Amino acid sequence: MAALQFELEGGCLQSAARAGKVTTDHGEILTPIFMPVGTAGSVKAVSQQQLKEDVKAQIILGNTYHLYLRPGLETLEAAGGLHRFNGWDRPILTDSGGYQVFSLSGTRKIQEEGVVFQSHIDGSRHLFSPEKVMDIQRVIGGDIIMAFDECPPYPSDYVYAEKSMHLTHRWLDRCWEHFHATPDKYRYTQNLFPIVQGSTYADLRKASCAHIASKNAVGNAIGGLSVGEPEQQMYDITQACCEELPQDRPRYLMGVGTPWNILECIARGIDMFDCVMPTRNGRNAMLFTSKGVINIDNKKWEKDFSPIDDGIDSNMSRFYSKAYLRHLIKSKEILGLTIASVHNLAFYLHLVKEARAHILAGDFVSWKNQQVELLKTRL
């Protein structure tokens, strides 16, 4: 058992983009990386075999809020943690549940102790405190677990954003103390990442980065973005945070985003990403491809028998035609949801793999600028 290791393998002279390798007890992760979101212990409509063979995922996410409510900690602990429960033998990152709890604005109450909320399943009341969230994530069994934070809404006024940031810092202090006072479970190392907050205010973000960096954690995260702010503001905040956070630790930008968002944030120094967009949009007929964005519902694809995307290394994307996928989606056939989800995830993993190759080759910025315009194209 060893703590998470991060090795920088290459950088970009024209931007802050970098290529690296994260090593955990469940395997290596080559960065920059995209992490499929497995909310309730599975990536929606996608099997673990498909994640490995077609998507080529190196790490997936589990959601603390959802897994805590169902199947529950007793079941997960009896199984030996999420890895054994769902059969995924590569790294897992668990979020803290904070974002889900705070999205329940009508049924939760924030206080110093933590957050009291009602289950969306049966209305039962629960408390998430920093200490309890550490214990829950220990039981779920993430290789990387996240500190409990408050994600302020957008827009937030300065007074609220500052108050929220300080609450996040106090909660982090409690997470940190409790995490280091409790043992790893399941005989492998679990690693805690703090989260930077501060809404859209540059001075708050800088102060938050300083508090987070003072923990000397093995990795750090940036939260509270992609919640409605303009894209350029997201890029500016991301860049400012990357300039403040340690260079020799992985940086994880939470909940971002479109393919072009990911490329622009790689250019600003981000190593790790997650987002529900590839699967959620796929289930709603939006495909991200190497030539641009497709709404597969459109009649123009009805007799297009070309592959969904022959520009990426994915069996599903190369095997099935646009016409067939459109037919499945229009017919509400479940297979259509799987094909669309697998394709979008495979494209995201292809994109970050290509970004890594261009960082190492030294031509990332010119490639990125070309790709951003191409990927935004509506086909």
TADAFEN-V749644 format. One line per field, one symbol per residue. psi: psi as a letter, one per 30 degrees, with the letter a starting at -180 (. if undefined). burial: I if it has 9 or more other C-alpha atoms within 8 Angstrom, else O. A space follows every 50 residues. Layout:
psi = ???
burial = ???
This chain:
psi = kklkkkkkflakffagklkakkklfglljklkkkjkjiehgkkkgkleee eeeeehkfklkkjeeeeeekfleeeeeefgleeeefgjglkkkklffeee effhffglkkleebkklkkfegglklkjleeeeeeeeeeegkeklklklk jklklkleeeeeeeeeeeeeeeeeeeeeeffklllghlkkkkklkkagbg jeeeeeeeeeeefffhlfllljlglhgflkeeeeeeeeeeeefelkfgkk kjjkgkbleeeeeefefggkfkllkfeeeeeefggkkklffakkjffkff gegjgllejgglikeeefekleeeeeeeeefhkeeeeeeeeeeeeeeeee efeeeeeeeffgheeeeeeeeeeeffkj.
burial = OOIIIIOIIIIIOOIIIIIIIIIIIOOIIIIIIIIIIIIIIIIOOIOIOI IIOIIIIIIIIIIIIIIIIOOIIOOIIOIIIIIIIIOIOIIIIIIIIIIO IIOIOOOIOOOOOIIIIIIOOOOOOOOIIIIOIIOIIIIIIIIIIIIIII IIOOOIOOOOIIOIIOIIIOIIOIIIOIIOOOOIIOOIIIIIIIIIIIIO OIOIIIOIIIIIIOOOIIIIIIIIIIOOIOOOIIIOIIIIIIOIIOOOII IIIIIIIOIIIIIIIIIIIIIIIIIIIIIIIIIOIIIIIIOIIIIIIOOO IIOIOOIIIOOIIIOIIIOIIIIIIIIIIOOOIOOIIIIIIIIIIIIIII IIIOIIOIIIOIIIIOIIOOIIOIIIIOO
